[in-house]
Amino acid sequence: MLDLWANDRIELVVSPSIMEEYERILARMDRKMPERADFWRLFIAQYSTIVEAPSAFRICRDPKDDMFLDCAVAAVAKYVISGDKDLLTLKNVSGVEILSPATFLSRLGV
């Protein structure tokens, strides 16, 4: 997935709220692996597209996951790729398929 992303074969679309979530995760990583956290900050900034995504959905078992659906729909994305079971159980939301990384890679023939 990372190779596809870094080589512009897939596009990562994020919203400001998703970026805030990633920053919380990276802040925890800073304590143990600051150079790796800095790498990911730069990588995400360089290889992602930021879209404004209004809070529209309230359908996930974990309400914090709704931001990924909001972002995908706002970006008119084809897929949400996730290993999160709360998202995967939804399968399709407003025409956006929700797939595991393995299923997505299989569809691409990778």
N, C-alpha and C positions, 0 to 999 in steps of 0.2 A: 504494500500500500504506500509506504513512504517513497519508494522509487517511482511509482506512478505519479504521486503527488509532486515530487521534486522535478520530474521530467515533464510536467504540464500535461499529463495524460488524464488526470482528474483534477478538479478544482475544489479546494477547501473553502467553504463559505462560512463565515462566522459573523455573529452580531456582537455589539458591545457587551452584552451580558455574558455571552460565551467567552469573550476575551477576558472578562473579569473572573470567570470560573477558572480558565486556564492560568491566569496570574495567581490565583489562590493556590493552585496545585504547584506551580513553579516556585512560589514563595516557600512552600514546605521543602521542595527539592533544594533550594538555596542553602539550607542548613547543612546538608550532607554532600551535595555535588554542585557547588555554585557554577562551575564552568559548564556543566551539562545544562543547567537551568538557563544560563545566558545563551547557549547555543539554541535551545528551543525557542526562547523569546525572539531571537533574530530570524530563525527559520519560519516560525509562524507569521511574523510580520512580513517577511519577504514573499512567502508562497501562499498567502491566503487573501481572500477578498472579503472586505467588511461590508455588510449590508445593515441597514436599519430594519429592525424587525419588531413591529408592535406586538405586545402580548395579546395573542388572539386565542390561544388554545388553553384549555384546562381539562385535559383528558388522560394524562399519564397517571399511573398509580403513584409515581414519585413526581410531585408538582415541579421540582427543579428541572425535570427533563423536558417540560413543555417548551422551554426556550429553544431547543434544537428543532422542534417542529415549527415554531414561529419563524425561525431563521430559514429553514428549508422552503417553506411556503413563500415567504417574502422574496427569496432568491429565485423562485420558480425552479427549484432543484428537482432532479429526477429521483435522487436517492438520499436517504440518511443511512450512513454506514455506522453500525454500532454493535457492540457486544452486550449492551445493556438490555437485560430481559424485559424491563418495563417498557422500553421502546419497541423491542422486537415483537412483543405480543400484539402490537397494534397493526403490524404488517403494511398498512397503507393509510395515509392521512392526506386528504385533499389532493390525491394523485401523486403523492410522494411515496415511493416504496421504501420500506424500512428493512434493511438487509444486514446480515452478519458480514463481517469481512470475508469469511470463507465463501459464502454464497455469492457475494459480489465479485470476488476474484474468479470464481468458477464461471460466472456469466461472461466475464471478459476473456475467458480462456487462458488465464494466467496461472 
